[in-house]
Amino acid sequence: MPEFNLLYWVIYVAASLLAIWMAITIDLKKKNYQGVSNCIVFVLLLGYVFLFGMRSVDIGTDTEMYHWQYTHYKEITYGTDAPIGLVFRVLNVFSEDPQIFLFVMSFLFVTLNFYTLKKYSNFYRSNFFLSVFSLISLFFFESLGINIIRQGLSLAFFVLAIISRNVSPKKKFRWISFFILAICFHFTSLIPVFLYLLVTYFKKIRLFYYYCLYLISVVLAAGSISVLSFKDYFIGFLLLDERRGGYLEGNDSAYSVGFKPQFVAFNTIFLIIFIYLNKLEKNDFYENLLKYYILISAVFYMMFQIPYSDRWGVMSWCVIPFLLAPMFKVYQNRKSFKATFSVLFLVFIFIFFQTR
């Protein structure tokens, strides 16, 4: 564990120094240095793939469980998690060592996220490295990489589907396949997929109503009103799986439930930044992603009274690097310190959550 934490910090400190230099260059010299960014990101990709993929069994609270599941895959009843059983079966053909599963999952998680940020940064002409830096600075990146790894990979496919749908809308088979893969790796991703498609279908609904919904959800959550208050009125997809349906009981004493102001503050601070950027960008793509962020944040707040509500939080946090990416553009005709401010803010967030 100490060695893992040390390496994690070494990688991040090196990346943060380069990010500060890159941000200052963008703001003052109005240069993007995409070639340099590609090289830095490639080194980061290798670093995180091997750090997460070659971790020992004591790194990550779920790692030991994955070791057991991999070696006993024939004894498990998977239910809605059947695709992961197929992954176990295929990888066991090559090796019975659970390390291969951790490495493959880590490779896919890191590579898919970085690849999606590459596509997105090219679309917005944002700096690729700084977009990646925004992801590795957020506290949930490590957790998705070493703990809730199936949900991490699922959300990686989800954001890839979103970006592919908007960058290459005519390639329907591709982005629909990514949505399906997201659900296959973690069934709860049906919720973000459904909500995003709902947002795009009703795209004429004004942002004002989303802001109202956001405020209402905060007030309800502060008053201890949650999804538990309405569980008798809907069955929902959770009841397709006994394990996930049990989350609605809200009686897991090992997990603290209740209103979490730190998460509301975290999401709200970024929401304010995104509202500002939306006024600059003025395009449907960005606005739809912002609407999704608001909607899924409201859902997250309504989950505060059930155990593991932060696993709903990552459904909103996973799009933060994409919504923040316009901060890392070169603004030729104006004095701007957006990139520098954003990088320093991200460094502060990383240190704050790592030292709590």
ROKOL-39522 format. One line per 8 residues: number of its first residue (from 1); for each residue x, y, z of N, C-alpha, C, O. Coordinates in steps of 0.1 Angstrom, whole numbers, plus 5000, padded with zeros to 4 digits. Layout:
! residues N
NUM) X:Y:Z:X:Y:Z:X:Y:Z:X:Y:Z; ... $
END
This chain:
! residues 356
1) 5008:4988:5000:5000:5000:5000:5008:5013:5000:5006:5022:4992; 5019:5014:5009:5027:5026:5009:5034:5029:4995:5034:5040:4990; 5038:5018:4989:5045:5019:4976:5035:5024:4965:5039:5032:4957; 5023:5018:4966:5013:5022:4956:5010:5037:4957:5010:5045:4948; 5008:5042:4970:5004:5056:4972:5016:5065:4968:5013:5076:4963; 5028:5061:4971:5040:5069:4967:5040:5071:4952:5042:5082:4947; 5039:5060:4945:5039:5060:4930:5028:5069:4925:5029:5076:4915; 5016:5067:4931:5004:5075:4926:5007:5090:4928:5004:5098:4919 $
9) 5013:5094:4939:5017:5108:4941:5028:5113:4932:5027:5124:4926; 5038:5104:4929:5049:5108:4921:5044:5111:4907:5048:5121:4900; 5035:5102:4902:5030:5104:4888:5022:5117:4888:5023:5125:4878; 5014:5119:4898:5005:5131:4898:5013:5144:4899:5011:5154:4892; 5023:5144:4908:5031:5156:4910:5039:5160:4897:5039:5171:4893; 5044:5150:4890:5051:5152:4878:5041:5158:4867:5044:5167:4860; 5029:5152:4867:5019:5156:4857:5015:5171:4861:5012:5178:4851; 5013:5174:4873:5009:5187:4877:5019:5198:4874:5015:5209:4869 $
17) 5032:5195:4875:5042:5205:4871:5041:5208:4856:5042:5219:4852; 5040:5197:4849:5039:5198:4834:5026:5206:4830:5026:5214:4821; 5015:5203:4838:5002:5209:4835:5003:5224:4838:4997:5232:4830; 5009:5228:4848:5010:5243:4851:5018:5250:4840:5014:5260:4836; 5029:5243:4836:5037:5249:4825:5029:5250:4812:5029:5260:4805; 5021:5239:4809:5013:5239:4797:5002:5249:4798:4999:5256:4788; 4996:5251:4809:4985:5261:4810:4990:5275:4809:4983:5283:4802; 5001:5278:4815:5007:5292:4813:5011:5294:4799:5009:5305:4794 $
25) 5016:5284:4792:5019:5285:4778:5007:5288:4769:5007:5297:4761; 4996:5281:4772:4984:5284:4765:4979:5298:4767:4974:5304:4758; 4979:5302:4780:4973:5315:4783:4981:5327:4778:4976:5337:4774; 4995:5326:4779:5003:5337:4776:5008:5337:4762:5008:5347:4755; 5013:5325:4757:5019:5324:4744:5009:5320:4733:5012:5321:4721; 4997:5317:4737:4986:5313:4728:4990:5301:4719:4987:5301:4707; 4997:5292:4725:5002:5280:4718:4996:5267:4725:4995:5267:4737; 4993:5257:4717:4986:5245:4723:4996:5233:4725:4993:5225:4734 $
33) 5006:5232:4717:5016:5221:4718:5009:5208:4719:5012:5200:4728; 5001:5205:4709:4994:5192:4709:5004:5180:4708:5001:5169:4713; 5014:5182:4700:5024:5171:4699:5030:5167:4712:5032:5155:4715; 5034:5177:4720:5040:5175:4733:5029:5168:4742:5032:5159:4750; 5017:5173:4741:5006:5168:4749:5004:5153:4746:5002:5145:4755; 5005:5149:4734:5003:5135:4730:5014:5126:4737:5011:5115:4742; 5026:5131:4737:5037:5123:4743:5035:5122:4758:5037:5111:4764; 5031:5133:4764:5029:5133:4779:5018:5123:4783:5019:5115:4792 $
41) 5007:5124:4775:4996:5115:4778:4999:5101:4776:4995:5092:4783; 5007:5097:4766:5011:5084:4764:5019:5078:4776:5017:5067:4780; 5028:5086:4781:5036:5082:4793:5026:5080:4805:5028:5071:4812; 5017:5090:4807:5007:5088:4817:4999:5076:4816:4996:5069:4825; 4995:5073:4803:4987:5061:4801:4994:5048:4805:4988:5040:4812; 5007:5047:4802:5015:5036:4806:5016:5035:4821:5015:5025:4827; 5018:5047:4827:5020:5048:4842:5008:5043:4849:5009:5034:4858; 4996:5047:4845:4984:5044:4852:4979:5029:4849:4974:5022:4858 $
49) 4981:5025:4837:4978:5011:4833:4986:5001:4842:4980:4992:4847; 4999:5003:4843:5007:4994:4851:5005:4996:4866:5006:4986:4873; 5003:5008:4870:5000:5011:4884:4988:5004:4889:4987:4997:4899; 4977:5006:4881:4964:5000:4885:4964:4985:4882:4959:4977:4890; 4969:4981:4870:4968:4967:4866:4977:4957:4873:4974:4946:4874; 4988:4962:4878:4998:4953:4885:4997:4955:4900:5006:4950:4907; 4986:4960:4905:4985:4963:4920:4983:4949:4927:4979:4939:4921; 4987:4949:4940:4986:4937:4948:4972:4936:4953:4964:4945:4952 $
57) 4969:4925:4959:4955:4922:4963:4950:4931:4975:4938:4932:4977; 4959:4937:4982:4956:4946:4993:4953:4960:4988:4950:4969:4997; 4954:4963:4975:4951:4976:4970:4937:4977:4964:4934:4970:4955; 4928:4984:4971:4914:4985:4966:4905:4975:4974:4909:4964:4976; 4895:4980:4980:4886:4972:4988:4879:4960:4981:4876:4951:4987; 4878:4962:4968:4871:4951:4960:4881:4942:4953:4876:4932:4947; 4894:4944:4954:4903:4936:4946:4903:4922:4950:4904:4913:4942; 4903:4919:4963:4903:4905:4968:4891:4898:4963:4891:4886:4960 $
65) 4879:4905:4963:4867:4899:4958:4869:4895:4943:4864:4884:4939; 4875:4904:4935:4877:4901:4921:4886:4889:4919:4884:4881:4910; 4896:4888:4928:4905:4877:4927:4897:4864:4929:4899:4854:4922; 4889:4864:4940:4881:4852:4943:4871:4849:4931:4870:4837:4927; 4864:4859:4926:4855:4857:4915:4861:4851:4903:4856:4842:4896; 4873:4856:4900:4880:4851:4888:4884:4837:4889:4883:4829:4879; 4888:4832:4901:4893:4819:4902:4881:4809:4905:4883:4797:4904; 4869:4815:4908:4857:4806:4911:4846:4810:4902:4834:4809:4906 $
73) 4849:4814:4890:4839:4820:4881:4828:4809:4877:4817:4813:4874; 4831:4796:4878:4822:4786:4874:4811:4784:4885:4801:4778:4883; 4814:4789:4897:4805:4787:4909:4796:4799:4911:4787:4798:4920; 4797:4809:4903:4789:4822:4905:4777:4822:4897:4777:4818:4885; 4766:4827:4903:4754:4830:4895:4754:4845:4892:4753:4853:4902; 4755:4849:4880:4758:4863:4876:4745:4871:4875:4746:4883:4877; 4734:4866:4870:4722:4874:4868:4724:4885:4858:4728:4881:4846; 4722:4897:4861:4724:4908:4851:4739:4911:4848:4742:4919:4839 $
81) 4748:4905:4856:4762:4906:4854:4768:4895:4845:4780:4893:4846; 4760:4889:4837:4764:4878:4829:4776:4881:4820:4785:4873:4819; 4777:4893:4814:4788:4896:4806:4802:4896:4813:4812:4892:4807; 4802:4899:4826:4815:4898:4833:4819:4884:4835:4831:4881:4835; 4809:4875:4836:4812:4861:4837:4818:4856:4824:4827:4847:4824; 4814:4861:4813:4820:4858:4800:4834:4862:4799:4843:4856:4794; 4837:4875:4805:4851:4880:4805:4860:4870:4813:4871:4867:4809; 4855:4866:4825:4862:4857:4833:4865:4844:4826:4877:4839:4826 $
89) 4855:4839:4819:4857:4826:4812:4868:4828:4800:4876:4819:4799; 4867:4838:4793:4876:4840:4782:4890:4842:4787:4900:4836:4781; 4892:4851:4797:4906:4853:4802:4912:4841:4809:4924:4839:4808; 4903:4832:4814:4908:4820:4821:4914:4811:4810:4922:4802:4814; 4910:4812:4798:4916:4804:4787:4931:4807:4786:4939:4799:4783; 4935:4820:4788:4949:4824:4787:4957:4823:4799:4968:4819:4799; 4950:4826:4811:4957:4825:4824:4947:4823:4835:4937:4830:4835; 4951:4815:4845:4943:4814:4857:4947:4824:4868:4941:4824:4878 $
97) 4957:4832:4865:4961:4842:4874:4952:4854:4873:4950:4860:4863; 4945:4858:4885:4936:4869:4885:4942:4882:4880:4935:4892:4877; 4956:4883:4881:4963:4895:4877:4959:4899:4863:4959:4911:4859; 4957:4889:4854:4954:4893:4840:4941:4900:4839:4939:4909:4831; 4931:4897:4847:4918:4903:4848:4920:4918:4852:4915:4927:4846; 4928:4920:4863:4930:4934:4867:4937:4942:4857:4934:4954:4855; 4947:4936:4850:4955:4944:4840:4946:4947:4828:4947:4959:4824; 4938:4938:4823:4930:4940:4812:4919:4951:4815:4917:4960:4807 $
105) 4913:4950:4827:4903:4960:4831:4910:4974:4832:4904:4984:4828; 4922:4974:4838:4929:4987:4839:4933:4993:4826:4931:5005:4824; 4937:4984:4817:4941:4989:4804:4929:4995:4796:4930:5006:4790; 4918:4988:4797:4906:4993:4790:4901:5006:4796:4897:5015:4789; 4901:5006:4810:4896:5018:4817:4904:5030:4813:4898:5041:4810; 4917:5030:4815:4925:5041:4812:4926:5045:4797:4924:5056:4794; 4927:5035:4789:4928:5037:4774:4915:5043:4769:4916:5053:4761; 4904:5038:4773:4891:5043:4768:4889:5057:4772:4884:5066:4764 $
113) 4891:5060:4785:4890:5074:4789:4899:5084:4782:4894:5095:4778; 4911:5080:4781:4921:5089:4774:4917:5091:4759:4918:5102:4754; 4913:5080:4753:4910:5080:4739:4897:5089:4737:4897:5097:4727; 4888:5088:4746:4876:5096:4745:4879:5111:4747:4874:5120:4740; 4888:5114:4756:4892:5128:4758:4900:5133:4746:4899:5145:4743; 4907:5124:4739:4914:5128:4727:4904:5133:4716:4906:5143:4710; 4894:5124:4714:4883:5128:4704:4876:5141:4708:4874:5149:4699; 4873:5142:4721:4866:5154:4725:4875:5167:4724:4870:5177:4720 $
121) 4887:5166:4728:4896:5177:4728:4899:5182:4713:4900:5193:4711; 4899:5172:4704:4901:5175:4690:4889:5183:4685:4890:5192:4678; 4877:5178:4689:4864:5185:4685:4864:5199:4690:4860:5208:4682; 4868:5202:4702:4868:5215:4708:4881:5223:4706:4882:5235:4710; 4891:5216:4700:4904:5222:4699:4910:5226:4713:4916:5237:4714; 4907:5218:4722:4913:5220:4736:4925:5212:4737:4928:5203:4729; 4933:5215:4747:4946:5208:4749:4943:5194:4755:4937:5193:4765; 4948:5184:4748:4946:5170:4752:4951:5167:4765:4944:5161:4774 $
129) 4963:5171:4768:4970:5167:4781:4962:5173:4793:4960:5167:4803; 4958:5186:4791:4951:5193:4803:4938:5187:4805:4933:5186:4816; 4931:5182:4794:4919:5175:4795:4920:5162:4803:4912:5159:4812; 4931:5155:4800:4934:5143:4808:4938:5146:4822:4934:5139:4831; 4945:5157:4824:4949:5161:4837:4937:5164:4846:4937:5161:4858; 4926:5169:4840:4914:5172:4848:4908:5159:4853:4902:5159:4864; 4909:5148:4845:4904:5135:4849:4912:5130:4861:4907:5125:4871; 4925:5129:4859:4934:5123:4870:4934:5131:4882:4939:5126:4893 $
137) 4930:5144:4882:4930:5152:4894:4918:5150:4903:4918:5153:4915; 4907:5144:4897:4895:5142:4905:4895:5129:4913:4901:5119:4909; 4890:5130:4925:4892:5120:4935:4887:5106:4931:4891:5096:4936; 4877:5106:4923:4870:5093:4919:4878:5085:4909:4876:5073:4907; 4888:5092:4903:4896:5085:4892:4903:5072:4898:4903:5062:4892; 4909:5074:4910:4916:5063:4916:4907:5052:4920:4909:5040:4918; 4895:5056:4926:4885:5046:4930:4880:5038:4918:4879:5026:4919; 4877:5044:4907:4873:5037:4895:4883:5028:4889:4880:5018:4883 $
145) 4896:5032:4892:4907:5024:4886:4910:5012:4894:4915:5002:4889; 4908:5012:4908:4913:5001:4916:4902:4995:4925:4904:4984:4931; 4890:5001:4925:4880:4996:4934:4867:4992:4927:4865:4980:4924; 4859:5002:4923:4847:4998:4916:4850:4998:4901:4845:5006:4893; 4859:4988:4897:4865:4988:4884:4855:4985:4873:4856:4990:4862; 4845:4977:4876:4835:4974:4865:4826:4986:4862:4823:4989:4851; 4823:4994:4872:4815:5006:4870:4824:5016:4863:4819:5024:4854; 4837:5016:4866:4846:5025:4860:4847:5023:4845:4847:5032:4837 $
153) 4848:5010:4841:4849:5006:4827:4835:5009:4820:4835:5013:4809; 4824:5006:4827:4811:5009:4822:4809:5024:4818:4804:5027:4808; 4813:5032:4828:4812:5047:4825:4821:5052:4815:4819:5061:4808; 4833:5045:4813:4842:5048:4802:4835:5046:4789:4836:5054:4779; 4828:5034:4787:4821:5032:4775:4809:5042:4773:4806:5046:4762; 4803:5046:4784:4792:5055:4784:4796:5068:4778:4790:5074:4769; 4807:5074:4783:4812:5087:4778:4817:5086:4764:4815:5095:4756; 4823:5074:4761:4827:5072:4747:4815:5072:4737:4816:5077:4726 $
161) 4804:5066:4742:4792:5066:4734:4786:5080:4732:4782:5083:4720; 4786:5088:4742:4782:5102:4741:4790:5110:4731:4784:5116:4722; 4803:5109:4732:4812:5117:4724:4811:5112:4709:4810:5120:4700; 4811:5099:4708:4809:5093:4694:4796:5097:4687:4796:5099:4675; 4786:5097:4695:4773:5100:4690:4772:5115:4685:4766:5118:4675; 4780:5123:4691:4780:5137:4687:4791:5141:4677:4789:5149:4668; 4802:5134:4678:4813:5137:4668:4810:5130:4655:4813:5135:4644; 4805:5117:4656:4802:5109:4644:4788:5104:4644:4785:5092:4646 $
169) 4778:5113:4643:4764:5109:4645:4759:5099:4635:4749:5092:4638; 4765:5098:4623:4760:5089:4613:4765:5075:4615:4759:5065:4610; 4775:5073:4624:4779:5059:4627:4772:5054:4639:4777:5052:4650; 4759:5051:4637:4750:5047:4647:4754:5034:4654:4753:5033:4666; 4758:5025:4646:4761:5011:4651:4772:5013:4661:4772:5005:4671; 4782:5021:4659:4793:5023:4668:4789:5028:4681:4792:5022:4692; 4782:5040:4681:4779:5046:4694:4767:5038:4702:4767:5038:4714; 4759:5032:4694:4749:5023:4701:4755:5011:4708:4752:5007:4719 $
177) 4766:5006:4701:4773:4994:4707:4780:4999:4720:4781:4991:4729; 4785:5011:4720:4792:5016:4732:4782:5017:4744:4785:5014:4755; 4770:5022:4741:4759:5023:4751:4756:5009:4756:4755:5007:4768; 4755:4999:4747:4752:4986:4751:4763:4980:4760:4760:4973:4770; 4776:4982:4756:4787:4977:4764:4787:4983:4778:4791:4977:4788; 4783:4996:4779:4783:5003:4792:4773:4996:4801:4776:4993:4813; 4762:4992:4796:4751:4985:4804:4756:4971:4807:4753:4966:4818; 4763:4965:4798:4767:4951:4800:4777:4950:4811:4776:4940:4819 $
185) 4786:4959:4812:4796:4959:4822:4791:4963:4836:4797:4958:4846; 4781:4971:4836:4775:4975:4849:4760:4979:4847:4758:4989:4840; 4751:4971:4851:4737:4972:4847:4731:4986:4852:4722:4991:4845; 4737:4992:4862:4732:5005:4867:4734:5016:4857:4728:5027:4857; 4743:5013:4847:4746:5024:4837:4733:5025:4827:4733:5034:4819; 4724:5017:4829:4711:5019:4822:4705:5033:4825:4699:5039:4817; 4707:5037:4838:4702:5050:4842:4708:5061:4835:4701:5069:4829; 4722:5063:4835:4728:5074:4827:4725:5074:4813:4723:5084:4806 $
193) 4725:5062:4807:4722:5060:4793:4708:5066:4790:4705:5073:4781; 4698:5061:4798:4684:5065:4796:4683:5080:4798:4676:5087:4790; 4689:5086:4808:4688:5100:4811:4694:5109:4800:4689:5119:4796; 4706:5104:4795:4712:5112:4784:4703:5112:4772:4701:5123:4765; 4698:5100:4768:4690:5100:4756:4677:5107:4758:4671:5113:4749; 4672:5108:4770:4660:5116:4774:4663:5131:4772:4655:5138:4766; 4674:5135:4776:4678:5149:4775:4679:5153:4760:4674:5163:4756; 4685:5144:4752:4686:5147:4737:4673:5147:4730:4671:5154:4720 $
201) 4664:5138:4735:4651:5137:4728:4643:5149:4731:4636:5154:4722; 4643:5154:4744:4636:5166:4747:4645:5178:4748:4645:5185:4758; 4653:5180:4738:4663:5190:4738:4658:5204:4738:4665:5214:4741; 4645:5206:4735:4639:5219:4735:4636:5225:4749:4632:5236:4750; 4636:5216:4759:4633:5220:4772:4645:5230:4777:4656:5226:4776; 4641:5241:4781:4651:5252:4785:4659:5248:4797:4654:5241:4806; 4671:5253:4797:4680:5251:4809:4674:5256:4822:4677:5250:4833; 4666:5266:4821:4660:5272:4833:4653:5261:4841:4653:5261:4854 $
209) 4646:5252:4835:4638:5242:4842:4647:5231:4848:4644:5225:4858; 4659:5229:4842:4669:5220:4848:4675:5227:4861:4677:5220:4871; 4677:5240:4860:4682:5247:4872:4672:5246:4884:4675:5244:4895; 4659:5247:4880:4648:5246:4890:4648:5232:4896:4647:5230:4908; 4650:5221:4888:4650:5208:4892:4662:5205:4902:4661:5199:4912; 4673:5211:4898:4685:5210:4906:4683:5216:4920:4686:5209:4930; 4677:5228:4921:4675:5234:4934:4665:5226:4942:4667:5225:4954; 4654:5221:4935:4644:5213:4943:4651:5201:4948:4647:5197:4960 $
217) 4659:5194:4941:4666:5182:4946:4675:5185:4958:4675:5176:4967; 4681:5196:4958:4690:5199:4969:4681:5202:4982:4684:5197:4993; 4670:5209:4980:4661:5212:4991:4655:5199:4997:4655:5197:5009; 4651:5190:4988:4645:5177:4992:4655:5168:4999:4652:5162:5010; 4668:5168:4994:4678:5160:5000:4682:5165:5014:4684:5158:5023; 4682:5179:5015:4685:5185:5028:4674:5182:5038:4676:5181:5050; 4662:5179:5033:4651:5176:5042:4649:5161:5044:4638:5156:5048; 4660:5153:5040:4660:5139:5042:4649:5132:5034:4645:5120:5037 $
225) 4644:5138:5023:4635:5132:5013:4644:5126:5002:4651:5133:4996; 4642:5113:5000:4650:5106:4990:4642:5096:4982:4630:5096:4983; 4649:5088:4974:4643:5078:4966:4635:5068:4975:4626:5062:4971; 4640:5066:4988:4633:5057:4997:4619:5062:5000:4610:5053:5003; 4616:5075:4999:4603:5080:5001:4593:5076:4990:4581:5076:4992; 4598:5071:4979:4590:5068:4967:4591:5054:4963:4586:5050:4952; 4599:5046:4970:4602:5032:4965:4590:5023:4964:4590:5014:4955; 4579:5026:4971:4567:5018:4970:4559:5021:4958:4549:5014:4954 $
233) 4563:5032:4951:4555:5036:4940:4562:5033:4926:4556:5035:4916; 4574:5027:4927:4580:5023:4915:4588:5010:4917:4593:5009:4928; 4588:5001:4908:4596:4989:4909:4610:4991:4904:4619:4988:4911; 4611:4997:4892:4624:5000:4887:4633:4988:4883:4630:4977:4887; 4644:4992:4876:4652:4981:4871:4660:4975:4882:4665:4963:4881; 4662:4981:4894:4670:4975:4905:4664:4962:4909:4672:4953:4914; 4651:4960:4909:4645:4948:4914:4647:4936:4904:4643:4925:4907; 4653:4939:4893:4657:4928:4884:4669:4920:4890:4672:4909:4886 $
241) 4675:4927:4900:4687:4921:4906:4685:4922:4921:4684:4933:4926; 4685:4911:4928:4682:4911:4942:4693:4919:4950:4689:4926:4959; 4705:4918:4946:4716:4925:4953:4714:4940:4952:4716:4947:4961; 4711:4945:4939:4709:4959:4938:4696:4964:4943:4695:4975:4948; 4686:4956:4943:4673:4959:4949:4675:4962:4964:4667:4970:4969; 4684:4954:4970:4686:4956:4984:4692:4970:4988:4690:4974:4999; 4698:4977:4978:4703:4990:4981:4691:4999:4986:4693:5009:4994; 4679:4997:4980:4668:5006:4984:4663:5004:4998:4655:5012:5003 $
249) 4668:4994:5005:4664:4992:5019:4670:5002:5028:4665:5006:5038; 4682:5007:5024:4689:5017:5032:4693:5014:5046:4693:5022:5054; 4696:5001:5048:4699:4996:5062:4713:4991:5063:4715:4983:5073; 4722:4995:5055:4736:4990:5056:4743:4999:5066:4747:5011:5063; 4745:4994:5078:4751:5002:5089:4766:5005:5087:4771:5014:5093; 4772:4998:5077:4786:5000:5074:4788:5013:5066:4800:5017:5064; 4778:5018:5061:4779:5030:5052:4771:5041:5057:4759:5040:5060; 4777:5053:5058:4770:5065:5064:4760:5070:5053:4764:5074:5042 $
257) 4748:5072:5057:4738:5077:5048:4733:5091:5054:4736:5094:5065; 4726:5098:5045:4721:5111:5049:4727:5122:5040:4735:5120:5031; 4722:5134:5042:4726:5146:5034:4741:5148:5034:4747:5148:5045; 4747:5149:5022:4762:5151:5021:4765:5164:5015:4766:5165:5003; 4766:5175:5023:4769:5188:5018:4781:5189:5010:4782:5198:5001; 4792:5181:5013:4804:5182:5006:4802:5178:4991:4809:5184:4982; 4794:5168:4988:4791:5164:4975:4783:5175:4967:4785:5177:4955; 4773:5180:4974:4765:5191:4968:4774:5203:4965:4773:5209:4954 $
265) 4783:5207:4974:4792:5218:4971:4801:5215:4959:4803:5223:4951; 4806:5202:4959:4815:5198:4948:4808:5199:4935:4813:5206:4925; 4796:5193:4934:4789:5194:4921:4785:5208:4917:4785:5212:4905; 4781:5216:4927:4776:5229:4925:4787:5239:4920:4785:5247:4911; 4799:5238:4926:4810:5246:4921:4813:5243:4907:4815:5253:4899; 4814:5231:4903:4816:5228:4889:4804:5232:4880:4806:5236:4868; 4792:5231:4885:4780:5236:4878:4781:5250:4874:4778:5254:4863; 4786:5259:4884:4788:5273:4881:4798:5275:4870:4795:5284:4861 $
273) 4809:5268:4870:4819:5269:4860:4813:5265:4846:4815:5272:4836; 4805:5254:4846:4799:5249:4833:4789:5259:4828:4787:5260:4816; 4781:5265:4837:4771:5275:4832:4778:5287:4825:4774:5292:4814; 4790:5291:4830:4798:5301:4824:4803:5297:4810:4802:5304:4801; 4808:5285:4810:4814:5279:4797:4803:5277:4787:4805:5279:4775; 4791:5274:4791:4780:5272:4782:4776:5285:4775:4773:5285:4763; 4778:5296:4782:4775:5309:4776:4786:5312:4765:4783:5319:4755; 4798:5307:4767:4808:5309:4757:4807:5300:4745:4809:5304:4734 $
281) 4804:5288:4748:4804:5278:4737:4791:5279:4728:4792:5279:4716; 4780:5280:4734:4767:5282:4727:4765:5272:4716:4763:5275:4704; 4765:5259:4720:4762:5249:4710:4754:5238:4717:4755:5236:4729; 4746:5230:4709:4737:5220:4715:4744:5209:4722:4740:5204:4732; 4756:5205:4716:4763:5194:4722:4767:5197:4736:4764:5189:4745; 4773:5209:4739:4777:5212:4752:4765:5214:4761:4765:5209:4773; 4755:5220:4756:4743:5223:4765:4736:5209:4768:4731:5208:4780; 4735:5200:4759:4729:5187:4763:4737:5180:4774:4732:5173:4782 $
289) 4750:5181:4772:4759:5174:4783:4757:5181:4796:4757:5175:4807; 4756:5194:4796:4753:5202:4808:4740:5198:4814:4738:5196:4826; 4729:5196:4806:4716:5192:4811:4717:5178:4817:4711:5176:4828; 4725:5169:4811:4726:5156:4817:4733:5157:4830:4729:5151:4840; 4743:5165:4831:4750:5167:4844:4741:5172:4855:4742:5167:4866; 4732:5181:4852:4723:5186:4861:4713:5176:4865:4710:5174:4877; 4708:5169:4856:4697:5159:4858:4703:5147:4867:4696:5143:4876; 4715:5142:4863:4720:5131:4871:4725:5135:4884:4725:5127:4894 $
297) 4729:5148:4886:4732:5153:4899:4720:5153:4908:4721:5150:4920; 4708:5157:4902:4696:5157:4910:4692:5143:4914:4688:5141:4926; 4694:5133:4906:4692:5119:4909:4702:5115:4920:4698:5108:4930; 4714:5119:4919:4724:5116:4929:4720:5121:4943:4721:5114:4953; 4715:5133:4944:4711:5139:4957:4699:5131:4963:4698:5130:4975; 4691:5126:4954:4679:5118:4959:4683:5104:4964:4675:5097:4969; 4696:5101:4962:4701:5088:4966:4709:5089:4980:4714:5079:4984; 4709:5100:4986:4717:5102:4998:4713:5093:5009:4722:5090:5018 $
305) 4701:5089:5010:4696:5081:5021:4698:5066:5019:4695:5058:5028; 4705:5062:5008:4707:5048:5006:4722:5046:5007:4730:5055:5004; 4727:5033:5010:4741:5030:5010:4747:5032:4997:4741:5030:4986; 4760:5035:4997:4768:5036:4985:4763:5046:4975:4763:5044:4963; 4758:5057:4980:4752:5068:4971:4763:5074:4962:4760:5079:4951; 4776:5073:4967:4786:5079:4958:4788:5071:4945:4794:5077:4936; 4783:5059:4945:4784:5051:4932:4774:5057:4922:4775:5054:4910; 4764:5065:4927:4755:5072:4918:4762:5086:4914:4760:5091:4904 $
313) 4770:5091:4924:4777:5103:4921:4786:5103:4910:4788:5112:4902; 4793:5091:4908:4803:5090:4897:4796:5091:4883:4802:5094:4873; 4783:5089:4883:4775:5090:4870:4775:5105:4866:4773:5108:4854; 4776:5114:4875:4777:5128:4872:4792:5132:4871:4795:5140:4862; 4800:5127:4879:4814:5132:4879:4822:5127:4867:4831:5134:4863; 4817:5116:4860:4825:5111:4849:4824:5121:4837:4833:5120:4828; 4815:5130:4837:4815:5140:4825:4821:5153:4829:4822:5162:4820; 4826:5155:4841:4832:5167:4845:4844:5171:4836:4845:5182:4831 $
321) 4854:5162:4833:4865:5165:4824:4861:5170:4810:4867:5178:4804; 4850:5165:4806:4845:5169:4792:4838:5182:4792:4840:5190:4783; 4831:5185:4803:4825:5198:4804:4835:5209:4807:4833:5221:4804; 4846:5205:4813:4857:5215:4817:4866:5217:4805:4874:5227:4806; 4867:5208:4795:4876:5209:4784:4878:5223:4777:4889:5226:4774; 4866:5230:4775:4868:5243:4768:4877:5253:4776:4881:5263:4770; 4879:5250:4789:4888:5259:4797:4903:5258:4791:4911:5267:4794; 4906:5248:4784:4919:5245:4779:4921:5248:4764:4930:5243:4758 $
329) 4913:5257:4759:4914:5262:4745:4923:5274:4745:4925:5281:4755; 4928:5276:4733:4936:5289:4730:4926:5300:4726:4920:5299:4715; 4925:5310:4734:4916:5321:4731:4925:5332:4725:4931:5340:4733; 4926:5333:4712:4935:5342:4705:4932:5357:4707:4941:5365:4708; 4920:5360:4708:4916:5374:4707:4912:5380:4721:4906:5391:4722; 4916:5374:4732:4913:5379:4745:4924:5375:4755:4930:5364:4754; 4926:5384:4765:4934:5380:4776:4927:5370:4785:4916:5373:4790; 4933:5359:4787:4926:5348:4794:4936:5340:4802:4947:5337:4798 $
337) 4932:5337:4814:4940:5328:4823:4931:5316:4827:4933:5311:4838; 4922:5312:4818:4913:5301:4821:4920:5288:4824:4918:5281:4834; 4930:5285:4815:4937:5273:4817:4945:5272:4830:4945:5262:4837; 4952:5283:4833:4961:5284:4845:4952:5283:4857:4955:5275:4867; 4941:5290:4858:4932:5290:4869:4926:5276:4871:4926:5271:4882; 4922:5270:4860:4916:5256:4861:4926:5246:4866:4923:5237:4874; 4939:5246:4861:4949:5237:4865:4952:5239:4880:4952:5229:4888; 4953:5251:4885:4956:5253:4899:4944:5249:4908:4946:5243:4918 $
345) 4932:5251:4903:4920:5246:4910:4920:5231:4911:4916:5226:4921; 4923:5225:4900:4923:5210:4900:4934:5204:4909:4932:5194:4916; 4946:5211:4910:4956:5207:4919:4951:5208:4933:4953:5199:4942; 4944:5219:4936:4938:5221:4949:4929:5210:4953:4929:5205:4964; 4920:5206:4943:4910:5196:4946:4917:5183:4949:4913:5175:4958; 4927:5179:4941:4934:5167:4943:4940:5166:4957:4939:5156:4964; 4947:5177:4961:4954:5177:4974:4944:5177:4985:4945:5170:4995; 4933:5184:4983:4922:5185:4994:4916:5171:4997:4915:5167:5008 $
353) 4913:5164:4986:4906:5150:4988:4917:5140:4992:4913:5130:4999; 4929:5141:4987:4939:5131:4991:4944:5132:5005:4949:5122:5011; 4943:5144:5011:4948:5146:5025:4937:5147:5035:4940:5150:5047; 4925:5144:5031:4914:5145:5041:4915:5134:5051:4907:5133:5060 $
END
